[in-house]
Amino acid sequence: LYMASQPPFESNFSSIFGSSFPRSTTSDDNNIGKPIIHTTRVKLPVIDLSHLTNGEEAKRKRCVKQMVEAAKEWGFFQIVNHGIPKEVFEMMFLEEKKLFDRSFSEKVGAKFLNLSKNCYRWGNPNATSPAQYSLSEAFHITLAEISSFSDDRNNLRTTVRMYVEEIARVAQMICEILGNQVNVNSKYFENIWVLKNSFLRLNKYHPRVTGSEVFGLVPHTDSSFITILSQDQIGGLELKKNGQWIGVKPCSEALTVNIGDMFQALSNGVYQSVRHRVISPANMERLSIAFFVCPYLETEIECLGIPKKYRRFSFREYKEQSERDVKETGDK
């Protein structure tokens, strides 16, 4: 089952670069050549969301302050007591595992689950160097596509819909709070559930070749307003702070939130969209589920603040430029 479901990473890598997986790299892009295993691991700021809804005013203010400071200082934080039942995550991870366990030929087949052509992704077709290759596969599902899921048992569609409704509620709260603190018009976040460009990304990271520094997910920033990540306890997420890569310790029942490029622009650079990557574990698979809050393509992103660090642009313009950059350089 495992072999039949796994993408042909090694042969694909060889066809792109004419060599087998590297055992080490000499590239200095983002310190890729440094030994991964020695990354410092830290605990991100942890925000207790229960203080927003049922706490005293002083606790609520402190909670907002902690969130804003984390968005400025780290660009990342973890949230607990978010109100999403544990069973929702358990069901979602179960369905995700079943999905990735389907055969590779099925997953790459036309109209798999009635999803769009580029929904299933693996490796990295835009890699321009071995250091940009990813040992991962993913399903990229926009909110607009969830209703068109054709699914043998409907478990997947029902579970995904339930998960997104829960996670969108939490995302809405976070976006409104962070936006309010930098005078962003709340219209950007009026109803996250109907932002059809927002999407869910189901990730499976495959074990890396022993001694190799091929990534699970290459260094990047997110294009979203915010991203909310649910992951297993294996770890592997790393972010760049003060020029160093640091590993994020998984925190049981916490969700990880990070600021994306759109919120950095909207906030005039007050909030930080930070480069991060995933290192595949050496001897086990890792699953995660990321929810990306994205605007409509025509939405104009205009920062408030003097002087303005960014000119006004549409999300479409930004995406098109990013795609050109990735094709040319492997990075945006």
N, C-alpha and C positions, 0 to 999 in steps of 0.2 A: 504493500500500500504506500509506504513512505517513498520508495523510489519512483513509483508510478505518478505520485502527486508532485514530486519535486521538479522544478524547472532545470533544464540542462545548463547550470551555471558554468561549469568548467569548459565545456565545448564552446559555449557562447563567448566566454572571456577569451579563449584561444583564438576564435575567429576574428574578434575585434583587434586583439593586440599581438596575435601570432606567438603567444607564449603561454605557459601554464601559470597558475596563480603565483604571485610574487611571495617570497618568504619574508621579505622586508621591503621597505621603500626608502628612497633617498630624497623624495620630494620634500620641499620645505613648505608647501602650501598648508597653512594652518598647523604647523608642527606635526604633519602627518607622519613624518619619519621617526618621531620619538616613540619609545616603547609605550604601548597602550596600557599595559598592566600596571604601570606605576602611577596612573592618574590618581590624584587626591579625590576622595569621595566626601561630599558634604551633604548636610541636610539643608534643604531650601527653607526659606521662611514659611511657616505653617499658619494659615489663616482659618479661624473657626467661624464658619458662616452662620452658626446658630445665633451669634451675637447680633447679627443684622436684623433678625426677625423676632426674636423673643427676649432680647436682652434689654438692659437699661440703656438710656441715651448715652451715658458715658462709655459703656462697653461698645455700643454701636459706632461711636465716633472713633474709638481706639481701633476697632476692626477696619474701618475705612482707611484710617491713617496707615495701618500696617500694610494694607493692600497697595495703596498708592506708593508707599516707600519701596516695597518689593518690586513694583513695576518700574520704578525709576532706577533703583540700584541694581537689581538682578535681571529684570525682564522675565523672571520666572518666579512662581510661588506654588505652594501646595495648599489645597483646601480640604478641610474635614467638616463633618456635620453638615453636609450639603443637601441632605434630605432625600437622596436617591437610594431606594432600598437595595440592600446587598444582592437580593435575588435578581435584580435587573442586570447587574454586572455578570453574575454567574450564568444566567441564560444567554447573555450576549457573547461571552467568551466561549460557551459551549457551541453556539451556532457558528461562531467564527472558526473554531477548530474544525468543525464538520465541513465548512466551506473550503478551507485550504486543503483538507484531506481528499477532496475530489481529485480525479486524475488530471494531470497537466493538460492532456489533449482536450479534456472537457472544458477546462478553465480558459484555454485560448480559443475555444471554438466560437464560431459566429453566433451571436445572440445567446450566449450563456446567461441563463436566468433573465433573458430579455433586457440585459444591460447594454449600454453603449459600447462601441468598439474598443475604446481606450480605457475602459473601466478596470480591466485586469492588467497589472504592470509587474514586471520583474526585471532583475538586473539593472542596467542603466544604459539604454541605447545611445544616450548623448555623452557617455563617458569619453573624454579625450585623453585620459591617462589612467593607468591601473588604479591609482589612488582614488579615482572617482567612481569606481565600480561598486555596486551594492549587492550584497548577498541577501536579498530580500525579495519578497513578492507582496503585492498589495492589491486590494480592491478599493477603487476610488469611486464613491457613490454619492452623487449630488442629491440634495433634498428633492429636487424635481423628479429624480428617477425612482425614489423609494416606492411610489405607488404603482410603478410599472413592473416591479419585481414579479417574474413568473417563478413560482417556487413550488416544487412538488407537494410539500406538506404545509406550506404557508407559515411554518414556524419562523423561518428566517425573516420574512417580510414583517410579520407581527412583532417579532423581537426587536428588529432594527427600528421600526416606527416607535415602539415604546421607549427604547433607549434614547432616540433622538428627541422625543418630546421632553423627557426628563433632563437631558443634558442641555437642551436649548433654554429651558427655564433657568438653569443655573448660569448659563452663558449670558442671558439677558440681564440678570441681576448684576453680574460682574461688569459687563460693558457699560451699563447705565451708571454705576458707581464711579468707575474710572473716567468715563466721559464727563460726568458732572464736575469732577475735580479739575478738569482742564477746559471747562466751558464749551464742551462739544455739544452741538445741538442733538437732543435726544431722538430726533427723527431717524438718525442713522441706525438706531437700535430698536425701533418701534415694535417690530414683531419678528424676532429672529427665526421663528419656525417657518415663516413664508419667504425668507431670503433664499431663493432657489439655487443660488450659486454656492451657498454654504454646503459643505460636504463632509461625509464620514469617510475616513480612510482606515481600513482594516489592514494591519501589518503583520507579516510573519517574517521573523529574522532567522535565517538558517545558521547553524554552527559554523564558525569560521575555520578555515584550514589551520591546523596547529602551526604556530609560528608566523602565520601570515597577518598582515595588517589590512586586509580587505575589509571594508566597512559593512555594517548592516545598512546604514544610511549615511551618505556623505555629508560633510559640513554644509549647512545652509541656514537661511532664515525663512520664516513662514510668511506668505503673502497676505495672511488673514488679518482681521482686527485682533482676535485672540484665537488660541488653539487650546482645547481642553483634552488632556491625555489620560486615558485609563490604561494601566499596564499591570503585568504580572509582577511577582516579587523578585524576578531574576536580575533586573537592572541592566544597564548598558547605555542609558541616556547620559550624554555629557554635554556641558555647555562651556562656552569660552568666557572667561572673566579675567580682566587684567592681563590679557595675553596668554593665559594658561588654560588648558583643558581641565575641567573638574567634573567628576562623576556625580550624578544625582543618586542619593540613597533612596531606594523605593520605600514608601511609607504606607503601611497597610491601611486600606480603605480611604486613602487620600487620592484626590485627583490632582494632576499637575497642570497648571495654567501657564501659558507663555504669551507674551505680547508679540503680535505680528507686525509686518511692515506698514500696514494701513493705519494701525493705531499709533505707531511711531510718527508717521507723517501727520495724522490728525492732531496729535498732541504737540506738534512742532518740536519733536525730539525730546520731550519731557520723559516719555516712556520709551524703554529700550527694546528693540527687536534684536535679540541676541543670537549669534551663530551657535548652532548645536548640531550634534551628530549622534549616531547610535553605533556602538561597537557590538558586533554579534558575539554572543557568548561562545566560548571555545568548545563546549561539549553538549550544548542543549539548544533547543529552539526557544524563541521568545515571541510572545504575542502582545500586541497592543492595539488600542482603538483610539484614534484621534478625531476630534470634531473641530472643523475649521469654520469660524464665523466669517463669511465673506460678503461684500456688498453686491448689488446688481452691477452688471458690466458698465452701465451708463452712469452709475453714481459718481458724482464729482467729489474728490477728496480735497478739501481746502483747510489748511491748518490755521489756527488762531494763534496769535502771538506776534510780537514785534521784536526784532525783525523776523520775517518769515524765513524758515530754513528751506522750505520746499515750495515750488510753484504749484499752482492748482493743476490737477490731472484727473482723468477718469480711471476707474479700475480697469476698463478695457485696455486703455493706453498702457497702463502699468504692466498688465499681463502680457501684452504683445511684445513689449520691450524685454521683459524677463525671458520670454520664450526665445527671442532672437539671441539674447546674451548666452543662454544655456546652450543653444545649438553651436554658437561660435566658440565658447570657452569652457563649456561644461558647468558653468556657474552663472548666477544672475548678478 
